[in-house]
Amino acid sequence: MLGCAINCVPFFGNAVTTGYAIKGMREVMIGKEGMPQWTDFMGLFFSGIKFFVASFIFGLAFLIPLSIGLFLFVIVKSAWAVILGFFIIMIGGIFALSSSFIFPMAAIYMLKCDEKLKAIFSFSEIMLNIKKAAVPYTLNVLIVWLITLLFFFVSISLISLKIGFLLVIILLFYLLLIVTYIFGKLGESLGDIVIDRINLVEEDLNK
């Protein structure tokens, strides 16, 4: 319940609970069972911020086409702009699905690389590992998508209640724990994945 209470605090609390879930995911990946301890809140906060930044970067694949499409819809408004805007938004939707499919492996890879944000740009290694575990990875992603979709519909039904918003925040925290646990187990099953250690070591030496 502590996590639910912390998650009610905008931004800082959200980052801390996200960092906590990521910490749990990392522990699952190395074979530890049980919930992690609530320690080093600032460390959890910065870990959550890294995850937010990584999510935002992957989300740009959808946000940029969406912004262009909406601009053509709302500002330009001509017939050709509406058609072009609709087409661009559809392409953005395809990019969004692709990004949401790849991002879990990017998160696993980032944790394998000691949470170095640069690791999410190692697309060749990320795609290589997706190919390495194509079937179990795809099944896990589809399961998470279904769970997230279920959460969305439950949230819609709860939000009209007096304490609906609070219930949604509580469910969101548990959704985060479930999703990170699923991908943590996937990361554990992958074992030693390919890591571009050379670039990461060179970056450390140049600091």
GIDAPE-V118052 format. One record per residue. N is the residue number from 1. RES is the residue in one small letter. SS is DSSP state (@ for helix, = for strand, . for the rest). PSI is psi in whole degrees, 0 to 359 (NA if undefined). OMEGA is omega as a letter, one per 30 degrees, with the letter a starting at -180 (999 if undefined). Layout:
n=[N:N]
res=[RES:RES]
ss=[SS:SS]
psi=[PSI:PSI]
omega=[OMEGA:OMEGA]
This chain:
n=[1:2:3:4:5:6:7:8:9:10:11:12:13:14:15:16:17:18:19:20:21:22:23:24:25:26:27:28:29:30:31:32:33:34:35:36:37:38:39:40:41:42:43:44:45:46:47:48:49:50:51:52:53:54:55:56:57:58:59:60:61:62:63:64:65:66:67:68:69:70:71:72:73:74:75:76:77:78:79:80:81:82:83:84:85:86:87:88:89:90:91:92:93:94:95:96:97:98:99:100:101:102:103:104:105:106:107:108:109:110:111:112:113:114:115:116:117:118:119:120:121:122:123:124:125:126:127:128:129:130:131:132:133:134:135:136:137:138:139:140:141:142:143:144:145:146:147:148:149:150:151:152:153:154:155:156:157:158:159:160:161:162:163:164:165:166:167:168:169:170:171:172:173:174:175:176:177:178:179:180:181:182:183:184:185:186:187:188:189:190:191:192:193:194:195:196:197:198:199:200:201:202:203:204:205:206:207]
res=[m:l:g:c:a:i:n:c:v:p:f:f:g:n:a:v:t:t:g:y:a:i:k:g:m:r:e:v:m:i:g:k:e:g:m:p:q:w:t:d:f:m:g:l:f:f:s:g:i:k:f:f:v:a:s:f:i:f:g:l:a:f:l:i:p:l:s:i:g:l:f:l:f:v:i:v:k:s:a:w:a:v:i:l:g:f:f:i:i:m:i:g:g:i:f:a:l:s:s:s:f:i:f:p:m:a:a:i:y:m:l:k:c:d:e:k:l:k:a:i:f:s:f:s:e:i:m:l:n:i:k:k:a:a:v:p:y:t:l:n:v:l:i:v:w:l:i:t:l:l:f:f:f:v:s:i:s:l:i:s:l:k:i:g:f:l:l:v:i:i:l:l:f:y:l:l:l:i:v:t:y:i:f:g:k:l:g:e:s:l:g:d:i:v:i:d:r:i:n:l:v:e:e:d:l:n:k]
ss=[.:@:@:@:@:@:@:.:.:.:.:@:@:@:@:@:@:@:@:@:@:@:@:@:@:@:@:@:@:.:.:.:.:.:.:.:.:.:.:.:@:@:@:@:@:@:@:@:@:@:@:@:@:@:@:@:@:@:@:@:@:@:@:@:@:@:@:@:@:@:@:@:@:@:@:@:.:.:@:@:@:@:@:@:@:@:@:@:@:@:@:@:@:@:@:@:@:@:@:@:@:@:@:@:@:@:@:@:@:@:@:@:.:.:.:.:@:@:@:@:@:.:@:@:@:@:@:@:@:@:@:@:.:@:@:@:@:@:@:@:@:@:@:@:@:@:@:@:@:@:@:@:@:@:@:@:@:@:.:.:.:.:.:@:@:@:@:@:@:@:@:@:@:@:@:@:@:@:@:@:@:@:@:@:@:@:@:@:@:@:.:.:.:.:.:.:@:@:@:@:@:@:@:@:@:@:.]
psi=[337:318:321:318:316:323:344:345:117:143:289:310:320:319:319:314:325:316:323:316:321:321:317:319:317:320:322:321:333:12:4:140:161:167:141:161:148:86:161:67:325:323:318:320:311:327:318:322:318:318:320:315:315:318:318:318:314:330:341:331:333:321:321:308:323:316:318:316:316:324:316:322:308:318:307:307:353:166:315:327:321:315:314:319:318:317:317:319:322:318:319:322:320:317:322:316:318:316:318:336:321:327:319:319:325:321:317:315:319:319:323:334:32:38:29:120:331:335:333:347:359:67:325:317:320:312:326:320:328:318:323:324:48:312:304:325:312:317:317:320:317:321:316:319:317:318:317:320:319:317:320:313:323:320:319:320:333:332:338:345:161:320:22:317:319:318:322:319:318:313:325:321:315:328:317:318:318:313:314:330:316:312:334:317:323:316:323:319:337:336:220:102:161:128:131:70:327:310:321:320:318:322:319:321:331:352:NA]
omega=[l:l:l:l:a:a:l:l:a:l:a:a:l:l:a:a:l:l:l:l:l:l:l:l:a:l:l:a:l:l:l:l:l:a:l:l:l:l:l:a:l:l:l:l:a:l:l:l:l:l:l:a:l:l:a:a:l:l:l:l:l:a:a:l:l:a:l:l:l:l:l:l:a:a:a:l:l:a:a:a:l:l:l:l:l:l:a:l:l:l:l:l:l:l:a:l:l:a:a:l:a:a:l:l:l:l:l:a:l:l:l:a:l:l:l:a:a:a:a:l:l:a:a:l:l:l:l:a:l:l:a:a:a:a:l:l:a:l:l:l:l:l:l:l:l:l:l:l:l:l:a:a:l:l:l:a:a:a:a:l:a:l:a:a:l:l:l:l:l:l:l:l:a:l:l:l:a:a:a:l:l:a:l:l:l:l:l:a:a:a:a:l:a:a:l:a:a:a:a:l:l:l:l:a:a:a:999]
